[in-house]
Amino acid sequence: MTFVDLWVHEEKTPVPQKQIISKMAENGTKDFTAAGAIKTLLLKGYLRKTNGASHTVCYVQLRRV
């Protein structure tokens, strides 16, 4: 969630799912664990799923942790 927060405030665009998973992989998190974390953040209302440019899956931050 920290990465998403930084991305939103610096880039001012929705965060691509690929970027979230690659950043979490750099920190030692497996891709299936990252996908589960994203799903949990969606269910709890911290993120919202949207379609970005060229039909990529992106997320918009709804509230901060």
N, C-alpha and C positions, 0 to 999 in steps of 0.2 A: 504494500500500500504506500510505502514511502516513495518508491520509484514512481508510482502513478501520480502522487501528489506533486513531486518535483517536475514531472513531465507536463502536467496540466498548467502549472504556473510558469514554466519556461517556454514551452512550445505553443501553448494556447490552442491545441488541437486534441482530438480524441486519441487515446493511446492504442496503437495496434497490439493485438494479442501476441503476435510474434515478438514484439519488443519486450513485453512483460515476461514471457517465458524465457527468452534469451538472457535477460537480466537476472532472473532467478536462477538460471543454470550457471551463470558466472559465480553466483554466491553458493553453489553447491546443492541446489534443490533440483530434484528430478522433474522432468516435464509433466508426468502424471500428477505429481504433488502440486505443481504450479496450477494446473488445470483445475484441480480440486479447490485450491485456495480462491481462484477466480470465481468458481461456481458459488462458493460460500459467501464471497463478497457481494455477488449478485443477489443471492437470497436474502441477505441482511440489509440490502438497500444502500450499500456504499458505492456500487458501480451500476451502470446501465449499459446494456449492449446496443451498439449501433453499427451501421454499415459505413465504412470509410470509403476512400477513393479506390477505384478498381475492385470493388466487391470484397474488400478485406474486412475481417471482424475487428472492430475497435470498441473501446470502452470509454464512457464518460464518467467522471467522478461526480457523485451526487452529494456526498458529505465527507468530511474529514474524520480521521480516527482520533 
